[in-house]
Amino acid sequence: MHGQRIHTGKKGGSAIGPNPTDRGRPGTKRHLLTDRQGVPLAILLSGANMNDSVPLAALLDSVQPVSSGRPGRPRQRPRKLHADKAYVCGPEE
């Protein structure tokens, strides 16, 4: 029978920083709005500690008007929107 002994290294030390998944660290979220082909229409950066529903209105308002080829005023917002569940609950709820 062959036995193998594994030596673990010393934990911690001066070269080891804080845990990268620590919730106290500042961060950035990238909010991206694309069309159905995946072409980016708008990009917005927000703080990682901000709820996703807060920058949604600003993201939608930053999209250029969509011309449907019909007479009249161009549409400002998309008719259909697919989003993560975090975008559903608005600030009024």
FENDA-V729209 format. One line per field, one symbol per residue. ss: DSSP state (2 for helix, 1 for strand, 0 for the rest). psi: psi as a letter, one per 30 degrees, with the letter a starting at -180 (. if undefined). A space follows every 10 residues. Layout:
# FENDA-V729209
ss->???
psi->???
This chain:
# FENDA-V729209
ss->0000000000 0000000000 0000000111 1111000001 1111111000 0000022222 2000010000 0000100000 0000222000 000
psi->kkkkkkkklk kalffkalkf gkffkllkkk kkklaffgkk ekkkklkfgk kffegeeeee ffklkkkffl laklkellek kkllfffejl ff.
